[in-house]
Amino acid sequence: MAEVTGAVSIRVDAKTFPATVGRPPLNVLRDVELNVDSGSFVVITGPSGCGKSTLLNVVSGLDHDYQGRVSLGGGDPLLSFMFQAPRLLPWRTVHENIALVMEDGDPKLKKIPEMLASVGLEGLGDVYPERLSLGMQRRAALARAFILEPDILLMDEPFVSLDDPTAQSLRQLLIDLWNRSPTTVLFVTHDRTESVMLATRIIRVGGQPATIVQDTAIELTREQRADPDAVRAEQERVFATVV
């Protein structure tokens, strides 16, 4: 993984969706400025529909129609994006879905079985996605995201719509993967417990158009992140202020 200095620098002066039939233009983001240190795990949270996913699309380069700038550090950083849906091609096996993000001859191709084992899918490389539960499909998507050893990993509510035990196990898996292969993470969620469990820093956005309303460091140890009481206490501290 290439070294990235000052991994992400974001300034969105304004992001507006154009008018549609019967609806005026929608101002989504305004005066959002954020610098993310290399190797940090930043969670962006706020009410549903406030512009969190839009901000992630701007950072990824999927959305260029905004006023401002985004810098992804020095050199040519490798970026990976994990969406809400696993986005596995149904006509390809799990192994083939992961291999799609690499070119022929990439030495990382040989690491796919090891990566599948690390996410709890050992021996399932030849299985098609339809035979996997949604939670297992999300595990495959995690494997695909980390196999590239990205400098920057963007995650847009990747554990949404899962039952609590499955979501909790995937959060712990994500922590384990991130500790083994550190990368800069921007993670979008509206789940406050998830925010505290994962983040080294929480950015709360709110308002209309949305802007940053709170920026808080999280200093829980790895052991505390697995302790529901410690997570609950930190959650009460971080979200004590209504915004």
ChimeraX commands (.cxc) that place a marker at each C-alpha (Angstrom):
marker #1 position 0.00,0.00,0.00 radius 0.5
marker #1 position 1.46,3.37,-1.03 radius 0.5
marker #1 position 2.01,5.93,1.68 radius 0.5
marker #1 position -0.54,8.72,1.54 radius 0.5
marker #1 position 0.15,11.99,3.28 radius 0.5
marker #1 position -2.88,14.06,4.34 radius 0.5
marker #1 position -5.15,11.35,3.03 radius 0.5
marker #1 position -8.31,13.33,2.38 radius 0.5
marker #1 position -9.01,17.05,2.24 radius 0.5
marker #1 position -12.61,18.05,1.53 radius 0.5
marker #1 position -14.16,21.43,0.90 radius 0.5
marker #1 position -17.70,21.55,-0.45 radius 0.5
marker #1 position -18.85,25.14,-0.68 radius 0.5
marker #1 position -22.18,24.08,-2.15 radius 0.5
marker #1 position -23.84,21.00,-3.60 radius 0.5
marker #1 position -27.23,21.47,-5.24 radius 0.5
marker #1 position -29.44,19.02,-7.07 radius 0.5
marker #1 position -31.09,20.72,-10.07 radius 0.5
marker #1 position -34.79,21.47,-10.27 radius 0.5
marker #1 position -37.12,18.77,-11.54 radius 0.5
marker #1 position -40.69,18.95,-12.77 radius 0.5
marker #1 position -42.74,20.52,-10.01 radius 0.5
marker #1 position -39.80,20.81,-7.61 radius 0.5
marker #1 position -37.27,23.61,-7.09 radius 0.5
marker #1 position -33.48,23.05,-6.84 radius 0.5
marker #1 position -32.43,21.25,-3.65 radius 0.5
marker #1 position -29.48,22.64,-1.70 radius 0.5
marker #1 position -27.95,19.57,-0.04 radius 0.5
marker #1 position -24.52,20.59,1.32 radius 0.5
marker #1 position -23.01,23.94,2.26 radius 0.5
marker #1 position -19.65,25.01,3.72 radius 0.5
marker #1 position -18.47,21.48,4.50 radius 0.5
marker #1 position -14.73,21.50,5.23 radius 0.5
marker #1 position -12.96,18.42,6.55 radius 0.5
marker #1 position -9.36,17.17,6.70 radius 0.5
marker #1 position -8.89,13.46,7.39 radius 0.5
marker #1 position -5.56,12.12,8.63 radius 0.5
marker #1 position -4.05,9.09,6.95 radius 0.5
marker #1 position -4.96,5.87,8.74 radius 0.5
marker #1 position -7.92,7.27,10.67 radius 0.5
marker #1 position -11.42,5.82,10.79 radius 0.5
marker #1 position -13.85,8.72,10.33 radius 0.5
marker #1 position -17.57,8.11,10.67 radius 0.5
marker #1 position -19.95,10.62,9.09 radius 0.5
marker #1 position -23.34,10.48,10.76 radius 0.5
marker #1 position -26.56,12.43,10.86 radius 0.5
marker #1 position -30.27,12.10,10.10 radius 0.5
marker #1 position -31.39,10.04,7.12 radius 0.5
marker #1 position -31.52,12.10,3.96 radius 0.5
marker #1 position -29.24,14.88,5.22 radius 0.5
marker #1 position -26.58,14.44,2.51 radius 0.5
marker #1 position -24.13,11.92,4.01 radius 0.5
marker #1 position -24.12,9.63,0.96 radius 0.5
marker #1 position -23.96,12.64,-1.34 radius 0.5
marker #1 position -20.79,13.78,0.44 radius 0.5
marker #1 position -19.25,10.33,0.00 radius 0.5
marker #1 position -20.11,10.38,-3.71 radius 0.5
marker #1 position -18.35,13.74,-4.01 radius 0.5
marker #1 position -15.24,12.39,-2.28 radius 0.5
marker #1 position -15.19,9.27,-4.48 radius 0.5
marker #1 position -15.44,11.28,-7.70 radius 0.5
marker #1 position -18.79,9.76,-8.63 radius 0.5
marker #1 position -20.33,13.24,-8.35 radius 0.5
marker #1 position -18.41,16.15,-9.92 radius 0.5
marker #1 position -21.30,18.62,-9.95 radius 0.5
marker #1 position -20.47,20.70,-6.85 radius 0.5
marker #1 position -18.61,23.83,-5.84 radius 0.5
marker #1 position -15.39,23.19,-3.92 radius 0.5
marker #1 position -12.51,20.74,-4.12 radius 0.5
marker #1 position -11.44,17.31,-2.90 radius 0.5
marker #1 position -7.81,16.23,-2.55 radius 0.5
marker #1 position -6.89,12.59,-1.93 radius 0.5
marker #1 position -3.36,13.16,-0.70 radius 0.5
marker #1 position -0.09,12.88,-2.55 radius 0.5
marker #1 position 0.77,10.47,-5.33 radius 0.5
marker #1 position -1.95,8.33,-6.85 radius 0.5
marker #1 position -3.85,6.79,-3.92 radius 0.5
marker #1 position -5.87,3.64,-4.42 radius 0.5
marker #1 position -9.52,4.09,-3.47 radius 0.5
marker #1 position -12.13,1.40,-2.76 radius 0.5
marker #1 position -15.88,1.93,-2.27 radius 0.5
marker #1 position -18.27,-0.40,-0.40 radius 0.5
marker #1 position -21.93,0.46,-1.02 radius 0.5
marker #1 position -25.14,-0.31,0.88 radius 0.5
marker #1 position -25.87,-3.24,-1.44 radius 0.5
marker #1 position -23.13,-5.89,-1.79 radius 0.5
marker #1 position -23.19,-5.48,-5.61 radius 0.5
marker #1 position -22.09,-9.02,-6.37 radius 0.5
marker #1 position -22.69,-10.18,-9.94 radius 0.5
marker #1 position -25.10,-13.14,-9.69 radius 0.5
marker #1 position -23.61,-14.98,-12.69 radius 0.5
marker #1 position -20.12,-15.04,-11.15 radius 0.5
marker #1 position -18.86,-17.01,-8.17 radius 0.5
marker #1 position -17.71,-15.32,-4.99 radius 0.5
marker #1 position -14.09,-15.84,-6.05 radius 0.5
marker #1 position -14.79,-14.38,-9.48 radius 0.5
marker #1 position -16.60,-11.37,-7.98 radius 0.5
marker #1 position -13.57,-10.53,-5.87 radius 0.5
marker #1 position -11.17,-11.11,-8.77 radius 0.5
marker #1 position -13.09,-8.56,-10.86 radius 0.5
marker #1 position -11.44,-5.67,-9.00 radius 0.5
marker #1 position -7.97,-6.88,-10.07 radius 0.5
marker #1 position -6.26,-7.26,-13.41 radius 0.5
marker #1 position -5.04,-10.59,-14.80 radius 0.5
marker #1 position -1.69,-11.48,-13.30 radius 0.5
marker #1 position -2.15,-9.39,-10.16 radius 0.5
marker #1 position -0.30,-11.22,-7.36 radius 0.5
marker #1 position -3.17,-10.42,-4.99 radius 0.5
marker #1 position -5.32,-12.92,-6.90 radius 0.5
marker #1 position -3.50,-15.69,-5.05 radius 0.5
marker #1 position -4.60,-14.17,-1.74 radius 0.5
marker #1 position -8.34,-14.51,-2.41 radius 0.5
marker #1 position -8.75,-17.87,-0.59 radius 0.5
marker #1 position -6.87,-16.46,2.41 radius 0.5
marker #1 position -9.01,-13.32,2.39 radius 0.5
marker #1 position -12.22,-15.36,2.17 radius 0.5
marker #1 position -11.09,-17.40,5.17 radius 0.5
marker #1 position -10.39,-14.20,7.11 radius 0.5
marker #1 position -13.99,-13.02,6.61 radius 0.5
marker #1 position -15.54,-16.38,7.48 radius 0.5
marker #1 position -16.16,-17.62,3.93 radius 0.5
marker #1 position -13.50,-20.31,3.74 radius 0.5
marker #1 position -14.27,-22.86,1.03 radius 0.5
marker #1 position -17.08,-20.77,-0.48 radius 0.5
marker #1 position -15.16,-19.24,-3.36 radius 0.5
marker #1 position -16.97,-21.38,-5.95 radius 0.5
marker #1 position -20.43,-20.56,-4.59 radius 0.5
marker #1 position -22.73,-18.14,-6.42 radius 0.5
marker #1 position -24.08,-15.12,-4.47 radius 0.5
marker #1 position -27.70,-16.32,-4.53 radius 0.5
marker #1 position -26.71,-19.19,-2.23 radius 0.5
marker #1 position -25.38,-16.80,0.39 radius 0.5
marker #1 position -27.34,-14.93,3.05 radius 0.5
marker #1 position -27.25,-11.14,2.93 radius 0.5
marker #1 position -24.79,-11.16,5.83 radius 0.5
marker #1 position -22.49,-13.55,3.97 radius 0.5
marker #1 position -22.75,-11.41,0.83 radius 0.5
marker #1 position -21.64,-8.43,2.92 radius 0.5
marker #1 position -18.66,-10.50,4.11 radius 0.5
marker #1 position -17.75,-11.12,0.48 radius 0.5
marker #1 position -18.03,-7.39,-0.21 radius 0.5
marker #1 position -15.69,-6.70,2.73 radius 0.5
marker #1 position -13.21,-9.19,1.31 radius 0.5
marker #1 position -13.37,-7.44,-2.07 radius 0.5
marker #1 position -12.84,-4.04,-0.45 radius 0.5
marker #1 position -9.79,-5.09,1.56 radius 0.5
marker #1 position -8.11,-7.42,-0.95 radius 0.5
marker #1 position -6.89,-4.36,-2.86 radius 0.5
marker #1 position -5.16,-2.95,0.24 radius 0.5
marker #1 position -6.61,0.49,-0.58 radius 0.5
marker #1 position -5.17,3.74,0.71 radius 0.5
marker #1 position -8.70,5.09,1.16 radius 0.5
marker #1 position -11.83,3.05,1.81 radius 0.5
marker #1 position -15.27,4.64,1.48 radius 0.5
marker #1 position -18.20,2.79,3.07 radius 0.5
marker #1 position -21.82,3.89,2.61 radius 0.5
marker #1 position -23.97,2.23,5.31 radius 0.5
marker #1 position -22.59,-1.22,4.42 radius 0.5
marker #1 position -24.40,-3.00,7.28 radius 0.5
marker #1 position -27.82,-1.42,6.89 radius 0.5
marker #1 position -30.92,-3.69,6.93 radius 0.5
marker #1 position -29.13,-6.51,8.79 radius 0.5
marker #1 position -30.40,-7.95,12.05 radius 0.5
marker #1 position -28.51,-6.76,15.13 radius 0.5
marker #1 position -26.40,-9.91,15.77 radius 0.5
marker #1 position -25.30,-10.09,12.13 radius 0.5
marker #1 position -24.51,-6.37,11.97 radius 0.5
marker #1 position -22.59,-6.58,15.24 radius 0.5
marker #1 position -20.47,-9.50,14.02 radius 0.5
marker #1 position -19.68,-7.62,10.79 radius 0.5
marker #1 position -18.68,-4.50,12.70 radius 0.5
marker #1 position -16.25,-6.57,14.75 radius 0.5
marker #1 position -14.96,-8.19,11.56 radius 0.5
marker #1 position -14.41,-4.74,10.05 radius 0.5
marker #1 position -12.43,-3.65,13.13 radius 0.5
marker #1 position -10.29,-6.79,12.86 radius 0.5
marker #1 position -9.63,-6.25,9.15 radius 0.5
marker #1 position -8.81,-2.58,9.67 radius 0.5
marker #1 position -6.37,-3.39,12.48 radius 0.5
marker #1 position -4.62,-5.99,10.30 radius 0.5
marker #1 position -4.59,-3.79,7.19 radius 0.5
marker #1 position -4.77,-0.14,8.30 radius 0.5
marker #1 position -6.27,2.25,5.78 radius 0.5
marker #1 position -8.04,5.59,5.82 radius 0.5
marker #1 position -11.77,4.96,6.20 radius 0.5
marker #1 position -14.73,7.28,5.63 radius 0.5
marker #1 position -17.81,5.44,6.86 radius 0.5
marker #1 position -21.38,6.75,6.53 radius 0.5
marker #1 position -24.09,5.62,8.96 radius 0.5
marker #1 position -27.09,6.97,10.87 radius 0.5
marker #1 position -26.60,4.33,13.59 radius 0.5
marker #1 position -25.14,5.98,16.70 radius 0.5
marker #1 position -23.97,2.75,18.32 radius 0.5
marker #1 position -22.21,1.75,15.13 radius 0.5
marker #1 position -20.60,5.20,14.96 radius 0.5
marker #1 position -19.03,4.92,18.41 radius 0.5
marker #1 position -18.00,1.28,18.03 radius 0.5
marker #1 position -16.05,1.91,14.82 radius 0.5
marker #1 position -14.81,5.48,14.73 radius 0.5
marker #1 position -11.61,7.16,15.79 radius 0.5
marker #1 position -13.47,10.38,14.94 radius 0.5
marker #1 position -17.15,11.18,14.45 radius 0.5
marker #1 position -18.37,13.94,12.15 radius 0.5
marker #1 position -22.03,14.87,12.64 radius 0.5
marker #1 position -23.76,16.70,9.83 radius 0.5
marker #1 position -27.15,18.35,9.98 radius 0.5
marker #1 position -29.31,21.20,8.82 radius 0.5
marker #1 position -30.67,22.01,5.40 radius 0.5
marker #1 position -28.48,22.43,3.49 radius 0.5
marker #1 position -26.29,20.19,5.67 radius 0.5
marker #1 position -23.04,21.30,7.22 radius 0.5
marker #1 position -20.73,19.95,9.92 radius 0.5
marker #1 position -22.26,20.53,13.35 radius 0.5
marker #1 position -19.95,18.41,15.53 radius 0.5
marker #1 position -16.45,16.94,15.26 radius 0.5
marker #1 position -15.51,14.56,18.09 radius 0.5
marker #1 position -12.52,12.25,18.65 radius 0.5
marker #1 position -13.25,8.73,19.95 radius 0.5
marker #1 position -10.53,7.22,22.12 radius 0.5
marker #1 position -11.98,3.84,23.07 radius 0.5
marker #1 position -9.54,0.95,23.14 radius 0.5
marker #1 position -10.13,-2.10,20.97 radius 0.5
marker #1 position -11.34,-3.98,24.05 radius 0.5
marker #1 position -13.76,-1.18,24.99 radius 0.5
marker #1 position -15.25,-1.20,21.49 radius 0.5
marker #1 position -16.34,-4.79,22.14 radius 0.5
marker #1 position -17.86,-3.83,25.53 radius 0.5
marker #1 position -21.52,-2.73,25.18 radius 0.5
marker #1 position -21.38,-0.73,28.42 radius 0.5
marker #1 position -18.29,1.22,27.30 radius 0.5
marker #1 position -19.84,1.88,23.88 radius 0.5
marker #1 position -23.10,3.01,25.49 radius 0.5
marker #1 position -21.30,5.44,27.82 radius 0.5
marker #1 position -19.30,6.92,24.96 radius 0.5
marker #1 position -22.43,7.21,22.87 radius 0.5
marker #1 position -24.13,9.20,25.63 radius 0.5
marker #1 position -21.11,11.52,25.79 radius 0.5
marker #1 position -20.83,12.10,22.04 radius 0.5
marker #1 position -24.54,12.52,21.37 radius 0.5
marker #1 position -25.45,14.41,24.54 radius 0.5
marker #1 position -25.97,17.57,22.51 radius 0.5
marker #1 position -29.03,17.62,20.26 radius 0.5
marker #1 position -28.20,19.08,16.85 radius 0.5
marker link #1:1,2 radius 0.2
marker link #1:2,3 radius 0.2
marker link #1:3,4 radius 0.2
marker link #1:4,5 radius 0.2
marker link #1:5,6 radius 0.2
marker link #1:6,7 radius 0.2
marker link #1:7,8 radius 0.2
marker link #1:8,9 radius 0.2
marker link #1:9,10 radius 0.2
marker link #1:10,11 radius 0.2
marker link #1:11,12 radius 0.2
marker link #1:12,13 radius 0.2
marker link #1:13,14 radius 0.2
marker link #1:14,15 radius 0.2
marker link #1:15,16 radius 0.2
marker link #1:16,17 radius 0.2
marker link #1:17,18 radius 0.2
marker link #1:18,19 radius 0.2
marker link #1:19,20 radius 0.2
marker link #1:20,21 radius 0.2
marker link #1:21,22 radius 0.2
marker link #1:22,23 radius 0.2
marker link #1:23,24 radius 0.2
marker link #1:24,25 radius 0.2
marker link #1:25,26 radius 0.2
marker link #1:26,27 radius 0.2
marker link #1:27,28 radius 0.2
marker link #1:28,29 radius 0.2
marker link #1:29,30 radius 0.2
marker link #1:30,31 radius 0.2
marker link #1:31,32 radius 0.2
marker link #1:32,33 radius 0.2
marker link #1:33,34 radius 0.2
marker link #1:34,35 radius 0.2
marker link #1:35,36 radius 0.2
marker link #1:36,37 radius 0.2
marker link #1:37,38 radius 0.2
marker link #1:38,39 radius 0.2
marker link #1:39,40 radius 0.2
marker link #1:40,41 radius 0.2
marker link #1:41,42 radius 0.2
marker link #1:42,43 radius 0.2
marker link #1:43,44 radius 0.2
marker link #1:44,45 radius 0.2
marker link #1:45,46 radius 0.2
marker link #1:46,47 radius 0.2
marker link #1:47,48 radius 0.2
marker link #1:48,49 radius 0.2
marker link #1:49,50 radius 0.2
marker link #1:50,51 radius 0.2
marker link #1:51,52 radius 0.2
marker link #1:52,53 radius 0.2
marker link #1:53,54 radius 0.2
marker link #1:54,55 radius 0.2
marker link #1:55,56 radius 0.2
marker link #1:56,57 radius 0.2
marker link #1:57,58 radius 0.2
marker link #1:58,59 radius 0.2
marker link #1:59,60 radius 0.2
marker link #1:60,61 radius 0.2
marker link #1:61,62 radius 0.2
marker link #1:62,63 radius 0.2
marker link #1:63,64 radius 0.2
marker link #1:64,65 radius 0.2
marker link #1:65,66 radius 0.2
marker link #1:66,67 radius 0.2
marker link #1:67,68 radius 0.2
marker link #1:68,69 radius 0.2
marker link #1:69,70 radius 0.2
marker link #1:70,71 radius 0.2
marker link #1:71,72 radius 0.2
marker link #1:72,73 radius 0.2
marker link #1:73,74 radius 0.2
marker link #1:74,75 radius 0.2
marker link #1:75,76 radius 0.2
marker link #1:76,77 radius 0.2
marker link #1:77,78 radius 0.2
marker link #1:78,79 radius 0.2
marker link #1:79,80 radius 0.2
marker link #1:80,81 radius 0.2
marker link #1:81,82 radius 0.2
marker link #1:82,83 radius 0.2
marker link #1:83,84 radius 0.2
marker link #1:84,85 radius 0.2
marker link #1:85,86 radius 0.2
marker link #1:86,87 radius 0.2
marker link #1:87,88 radius 0.2
marker link #1:88,89 radius 0.2
marker link #1:89,90 radius 0.2
marker link #1:90,91 radius 0.2
marker link #1:91,92 radius 0.2
marker link #1:92,93 radius 0.2
marker link #1:93,94 radius 0.2
marker link #1:94,95 radius 0.2
marker link #1:95,96 radius 0.2
marker link #1:96,97 radius 0.2
marker link #1:97,98 radius 0.2
marker link #1:98,99 radius 0.2
marker link #1:99,100 radius 0.2
marker link #1:100,101 radius 0.2
marker link #1:101,102 radius 0.2
marker link #1:102,103 radius 0.2
marker link #1:103,104 radius 0.2
marker link #1:104,105 radius 0.2
marker link #1:105,106 radius 0.2
marker link #1:106,107 radius 0.2
marker link #1:107,108 radius 0.2
marker link #1:108,109 radius 0.2
marker link #1:109,110 radius 0.2
marker link #1:110,111 radius 0.2
marker link #1:111,112 radius 0.2
marker link #1:112,113 radius 0.2
marker link #1:113,114 radius 0.2
marker link #1:114,115 radius 0.2
marker link #1:115,116 radius 0.2
marker link #1:116,117 radius 0.2
marker link #1:117,118 radius 0.2
marker link #1:118,119 radius 0.2
marker link #1:119,120 radius 0.2
marker link #1:120,121 radius 0.2
marker link #1:121,122 radius 0.2
marker link #1:122,123 radius 0.2
marker link #1:123,124 radius 0.2
marker link #1:124,125 radius 0.2
marker link #1:125,126 radius 0.2
marker link #1:126,127 radius 0.2
marker link #1:127,128 radius 0.2
marker link #1:128,129 radius 0.2
marker link #1:129,130 radius 0.2
marker link #1:130,131 radius 0.2
marker link #1:131,132 radius 0.2
marker link #1:132,133 radius 0.2
marker link #1:133,134 radius 0.2
marker link #1:134,135 radius 0.2
marker link #1:135,136 radius 0.2
marker link #1:136,137 radius 0.2
marker link #1:137,138 radius 0.2
marker link #1:138,139 radius 0.2
marker link #1:139,140 radius 0.2
marker link #1:140,141 radius 0.2
marker link #1:141,142 radius 0.2
marker link #1:142,143 radius 0.2
marker link #1:143,144 radius 0.2
marker link #1:144,145 radius 0.2
marker link #1:145,146 radius 0.2
marker link #1:146,147 radius 0.2
marker link #1:147,148 radius 0.2
marker link #1:148,149 radius 0.2
marker link #1:149,150 radius 0.2
marker link #1:150,151 radius 0.2
marker link #1:151,152 radius 0.2
marker link #1:152,153 radius 0.2
marker link #1:153,154 radius 0.2
marker link #1:154,155 radius 0.2
marker link #1:155,156 radius 0.2
marker link #1:156,157 radius 0.2
marker link #1:157,158 radius 0.2
marker link #1:158,159 radius 0.2
marker link #1:159,160 radius 0.2
marker link #1:160,161 radius 0.2
marker link #1:161,162 radius 0.2
marker link #1:162,163 radius 0.2
marker link #1:163,164 radius 0.2
marker link #1:164,165 radius 0.2
marker link #1:165,166 radius 0.2
marker link #1:166,167 radius 0.2
marker link #1:167,168 radius 0.2
marker link #1:168,169 radius 0.2
marker link #1:169,170 radius 0.2
marker link #1:170,171 radius 0.2
marker link #1:171,172 radius 0.2
marker link #1:172,173 radius 0.2
marker link #1:173,174 radius 0.2
marker link #1:174,175 radius 0.2
marker link #1:175,176 radius 0.2
marker link #1:176,177 radius 0.2
marker link #1:177,178 radius 0.2
marker link #1:178,179 radius 0.2
marker link #1:179,180 radius 0.2
marker link #1:180,181 radius 0.2
marker link #1:181,182 radius 0.2
marker link #1:182,183 radius 0.2
marker link #1:183,184 radius 0.2
marker link #1:184,185 radius 0.2
marker link #1:185,186 radius 0.2
marker link #1:186,187 radius 0.2
marker link #1:187,188 radius 0.2
marker link #1:188,189 radius 0.2
marker link #1:189,190 radius 0.2
marker link #1:190,191 radius 0.2
marker link #1:191,192 radius 0.2
marker link #1:192,193 radius 0.2
marker link #1:193,194 radius 0.2
marker link #1:194,195 radius 0.2
marker link #1:195,196 radius 0.2
marker link #1:196,197 radius 0.2
marker link #1:197,198 radius 0.2
marker link #1:198,199 radius 0.2
marker link #1:199,200 radius 0.2
marker link #1:200,201 radius 0.2
marker link #1:201,202 radius 0.2
marker link #1:202,203 radius 0.2
marker link #1:203,204 radius 0.2
marker link #1:204,205 radius 0.2
marker link #1:205,206 radius 0.2
marker link #1:206,207 radius 0.2
marker link #1:207,208 radius 0.2
marker link #1:208,209 radius 0.2
marker link #1:209,210 radius 0.2
marker link #1:210,211 radius 0.2
marker link #1:211,212 radius 0.2
marker link #1:212,213 radius 0.2
marker link #1:213,214 radius 0.2
marker link #1:214,215 radius 0.2
marker link #1:215,216 radius 0.2
marker link #1:216,217 radius 0.2
marker link #1:217,218 radius 0.2
marker link #1:218,219 radius 0.2
marker link #1:219,220 radius 0.2
marker link #1:220,221 radius 0.2
marker link #1:221,222 radius 0.2
marker link #1:222,223 radius 0.2
marker link #1:223,224 radius 0.2
marker link #1:224,225 radius 0.2
marker link #1:225,226 radius 0.2
marker link #1:226,227 radius 0.2
marker link #1:227,228 radius 0.2
marker link #1:228,229 radius 0.2
marker link #1:229,230 radius 0.2
marker link #1:230,231 radius 0.2
marker link #1:231,232 radius 0.2
marker link #1:232,233 radius 0.2
marker link #1:233,234 radius 0.2
marker link #1:234,235 radius 0.2
marker link #1:235,236 radius 0.2
marker link #1:236,237 radius 0.2
marker link #1:237,238 radius 0.2
marker link #1:238,239 radius 0.2
marker link #1:239,240 radius 0.2
marker link #1:240,241 radius 0.2
marker link #1:241,242 radius 0.2
marker link #1:242,243 radius 0.2
view
